[in-house]
Amino acid sequence: MIRKVRHQPRTTREELVNDMKRAGTTVSKVTVGTALRHHGFKSCIALKVPLLKSSHVQARLKFANDHLDDPEEAWEKVMWSEETKVELFGLNFTRRVWRKNKDELHPKNTIPTVKYGGGNIMLWGCFSVKGTEQLHCIKERMNEAMHCEILSNNLIPSVRALKMGRGWVFQHDNDPKHTARITKEWLRKRHIKWPSQTPDLNPIENLWRELKPCCSAAALKPDRSRGDLCGRVGQSPNVCKPGTKY
């Protein structure tokens, strides 16, 4: 049983009970769960990660090896950035609640949902080892020209505000808007090569993980709009606010 869970972690307790039954041993799901916990296993929500092709895996490995011996000071010069989507009704994150058996439908124990998430907003943010800076709400469909405008209005002021000095490096992913000729021309040499399908290597993911629950529609009225969500983001204390350090 333990060997199967190690090799096939998505196996359910019911499947393990059936396996044991076919082997001539009758156990309950509770007993199976107790045995798994005794060996250090616990039931967790599987994380969603990008689907990686072989080329993605090789690119990630090469990136890690290329920067394996970089001194800490080198990373202090990096300005990290990314866009992220925030659903109006919080469909893109999971929450757990403490409740009693018969209270599952109490409003405080549920997260309201609507079809297709009820709309969303896109955010652009950046931070460095010195703290967070500009957080921009993208209100239209972003193209290459708009991306350059966002960089002009937010990236450079952020670099100056954080006093990053000369030789700073701008990090972003390989989204087509980021690699378009107009964007490359704007950035010139102020970026590092970044393998595609690699959001987990970007520490800004940790900021998004803290920001999104703050925007949960569980605390919003049903008639709230995208504009209200943008305002909510701006009011989120100590998350992606200029000067916040992590």
VMD Tcl script that draws the C-alpha trace (Angstrom):
set ca {
  {0.00 0.00 0.00}
  {2.74 2.44 0.95}
  {4.74 1.52 -2.14}
  {1.73 2.21 -4.39}
  {1.14 5.63 -2.84}
  {4.80 6.54 -3.32}
  {4.60 5.69 -7.03}
  {0.98 6.74 -7.61}
  {0.18 9.58 -5.17}
  {-3.23 10.23 -6.78}
  {-4.49 6.85 -5.57}
  {-7.60 7.26 -3.38}
  {-8.23 5.57 -0.04}
  {-11.13 3.67 -1.61}
  {-8.82 2.25 -4.27}
  {-6.37 1.16 -1.58}
  {-9.19 -0.50 0.37}
  {-10.17 -2.44 -2.77}
  {-6.54 -3.43 -3.40}
  {-6.28 -4.81 0.14}
  {-9.60 -6.64 -0.25}
  {-8.39 -8.34 -3.43}
  {-5.27 -9.37 -1.51}
  {-7.44 -10.99 1.17}
  {-7.35 -8.28 3.85}
  {-10.37 -6.23 4.89}
  {-9.66 -2.71 6.17}
  {-11.61 0.54 6.34}
  {-10.74 3.87 4.71}
  {-10.08 5.26 8.20}
  {-7.51 2.54 8.84}
  {-5.87 3.23 5.48}
  {-5.67 6.95 6.28}
  {-4.19 6.25 9.71}
  {-1.54 3.97 8.21}
  {-0.58 6.55 5.58}
  {-0.25 9.32 8.18}
  {1.89 7.00 10.31}
  {4.33 6.80 7.37}
  {4.40 10.59 6.93}
  {1.80 10.99 4.18}
  {-1.07 13.46 4.36}
  {-3.88 14.37 1.99}
  {-3.19 17.66 0.21}
  {-4.65 19.63 -2.68}
  {-2.55 18.95 -5.79}
  {-0.87 22.13 -7.01}
  {-1.61 23.29 -10.54}
  {1.58 23.77 -12.56}
  {2.33 24.53 -16.22}
  {2.39 21.57 -18.61}
  {6.07 21.09 -19.44}
  {7.38 19.78 -22.72}
  {10.82 18.18 -22.94}
  {12.20 21.44 -24.35}
  {10.84 23.35 -21.35}
  {12.49 20.93 -18.93}
  {15.86 21.27 -20.70}
  {15.59 25.06 -20.77}
  {14.78 25.21 -17.05}
  {17.71 22.93 -16.23}
  {20.09 25.00 -18.37}
  {18.91 28.22 -16.70}
  {19.46 26.74 -13.23}
  {22.95 25.50 -14.12}
  {23.92 28.80 -15.76}
  {23.03 30.74 -12.61}
  {23.97 28.15 -10.01}
  {27.09 29.99 -8.86}
  {25.78 33.55 -9.19}
  {26.60 35.56 -6.04}
  {23.74 36.88 -3.92}
  {24.66 40.42 -4.94}
  {23.78 39.61 -8.56}
  {20.17 38.84 -7.66}
  {19.91 42.06 -5.67}
  {20.10 43.90 -9.00}
  {17.12 42.07 -10.50}
  {13.72 43.73 -10.84}
  {11.16 40.92 -11.01}
  {7.86 41.44 -12.83}
  {4.85 39.58 -14.14}
  {1.20 39.91 -15.05}
  {-1.47 37.94 -13.23}
  {-5.22 37.45 -13.50}
  {-7.56 37.96 -10.55}
  {-11.05 36.50 -10.91}
  {-13.90 38.76 -9.81}
  {-15.33 35.93 -7.74}
  {-12.11 34.30 -6.65}
  {-12.25 31.10 -8.70}
  {-8.49 30.97 -9.11}
  {-7.59 30.05 -5.55}
  {-8.69 27.51 -2.93}
  {-9.69 28.26 0.64}
  {-10.19 25.89 3.55}
  {-12.63 26.60 6.40}
  {-13.16 25.21 9.88}
  {-16.83 24.23 10.28}
  {-19.16 21.68 11.80}
  {-20.73 18.90 9.72}
  {-24.11 20.57 9.18}
  {-22.75 24.07 8.50}
  {-21.33 23.50 5.01}
  {-23.88 25.83 3.35}
  {-23.63 28.67 5.84}
  {-22.59 31.81 3.87}
  {-19.45 32.31 5.94}
  {-18.35 28.77 5.05}
  {-18.80 29.09 1.29}
  {-17.21 30.99 -1.59}
  {-19.76 32.43 -4.06}
  {-19.18 31.57 -7.71}
  {-20.70 32.60 -11.02}
  {-20.28 31.18 -14.51}
  {-16.88 31.91 -16.08}
  {-15.70 33.69 -12.93}
  {-17.91 36.74 -13.44}
  {-15.09 38.62 -15.12}
  {-11.55 39.36 -14.07}
  {-8.83 41.97 -14.03}
  {-5.21 41.74 -15.11}
  {-2.47 43.18 -12.93}
  {1.14 44.07 -13.65}
  {3.47 44.23 -10.68}
  {7.17 44.36 -9.87}
  {9.51 44.06 -6.92}
  {13.16 43.61 -6.03}
  {15.06 42.56 -2.93}
  {14.55 46.13 -1.69}
  {10.76 45.87 -1.68}
  {7.63 46.09 -3.80}
  {6.74 48.98 -6.05}
  {4.18 49.83 -8.72}
  {1.05 47.69 -9.09}
  {-0.83 48.53 -12.29}
  {-4.40 47.48 -13.12}
  {-4.66 46.63 -16.84}
  {-8.12 47.71 -17.95}
  {-7.89 46.79 -21.64}
  {-6.59 43.87 -23.67}
  {-2.83 44.25 -23.55}
  {-0.76 44.35 -26.73}
  {2.89 45.15 -27.39}
  {2.37 48.92 -27.44}
  {0.42 48.89 -24.18}
  {3.09 46.70 -22.58}
  {5.74 49.27 -23.45}
  {3.51 52.02 -22.04}
  {3.12 50.09 -18.79}
  {6.89 49.68 -18.56}
  {7.43 53.39 -19.23}
  {4.92 54.49 -16.61}
  {5.69 51.90 -13.95}
  {9.02 50.11 -14.38}
  {11.38 53.08 -14.54}
  {9.66 54.95 -11.65}
  {9.87 51.74 -9.61}
  {13.58 51.35 -10.29}
  {14.18 54.93 -9.20}
  {11.98 54.63 -6.10}
  {13.85 51.51 -4.95}
  {17.20 53.18 -5.69}
  {18.52 50.18 -7.61}
  {21.36 52.16 -9.14}
  {23.31 51.29 -12.26}
  {23.47 47.81 -13.74}
  {19.99 46.67 -12.71}
  {18.41 43.83 -14.67}
  {14.77 43.47 -15.67}
  {13.21 39.99 -15.52}
  {10.08 38.95 -17.38}
  {8.83 35.77 -19.04}
  {8.75 34.85 -22.72}
  {5.20 35.96 -23.44}
  {4.94 37.04 -27.12}
  {4.20 40.62 -26.01}
  {7.44 40.60 -24.04}
  {9.53 39.31 -26.93}
  {7.99 41.46 -29.67}
  {10.38 43.67 -31.64}
  {8.96 46.89 -30.16}
  {9.40 45.55 -26.63}
  {12.92 44.27 -27.29}
  {13.82 47.64 -28.73}
  {12.51 49.37 -25.61}
  {14.26 47.02 -23.21}
  {17.53 46.88 -25.11}
  {19.88 44.92 -22.86}
  {18.07 45.35 -19.56}
  {16.78 41.79 -19.21}
  {17.99 38.26 -18.59}
  {17.12 35.14 -20.58}
  {14.19 33.39 -18.98}
  {12.97 29.88 -19.92}
  {9.32 29.63 -20.96}
  {6.70 27.90 -18.80}
  {8.64 28.84 -15.66}
  {6.42 30.90 -13.35}
  {7.53 28.93 -10.29}
  {11.09 30.25 -10.69}
  {9.85 33.82 -10.33}
  {9.53 34.84 -6.65}
  {6.77 37.31 -7.53}
  {4.46 34.26 -7.52}
  {4.63 34.44 -3.72}
  {3.27 37.99 -3.80}
  {0.37 37.01 -6.03}
  {-0.44 34.15 -3.67}
  {-0.88 36.66 -0.84}
  {-2.65 39.29 -2.91}
  {-5.41 37.19 -4.47}
  {-7.11 36.07 -1.24}
  {-7.27 39.74 -0.22}
  {-9.42 40.33 -3.29}
  {-11.74 37.42 -2.59}
  {-15.35 38.09 -3.52}
  {-16.36 36.38 -0.30}
  {-16.00 39.86 1.21}
  {-17.58 41.66 -1.74}
  {-21.25 42.23 -2.57}
  {-22.60 40.41 -5.65}
  {-23.09 43.67 -7.58}
  {-19.45 44.69 -7.37}
  {-17.62 45.33 -10.66}
  {-14.10 45.11 -12.13}
  {-13.57 48.71 -11.02}
  {-14.41 47.74 -7.45}
  {-11.90 44.89 -7.65}
  {-9.20 47.28 -8.89}
  {-9.99 49.49 -5.91}
  {-9.86 46.50 -3.62}
  {-6.37 45.68 -4.87}
  {-5.23 49.21 -4.11}
  {-6.60 48.94 -0.58}
  {-5.01 45.58 0.25}
  {-2.72 46.42 3.19}
  {0.96 45.53 2.98}
  {0.53 43.39 -0.15}
  {2.22 44.61 -3.33}
  {2.27 48.10 -1.84}
  {5.28 50.33 -2.55}
  {8.02 49.75 -0.02}
  {6.75 46.40 1.29}
  {9.67 44.03 1.92}
  {9.64 40.25 1.79}
}
mol new
graphics top color blue
foreach p $ca { graphics top sphere $p radius 0.5 }
foreach p [lrange $ca 0 end-1] q [lrange $ca 1 end] { graphics top cylinder $p $q radius 0.2 }
display resetview
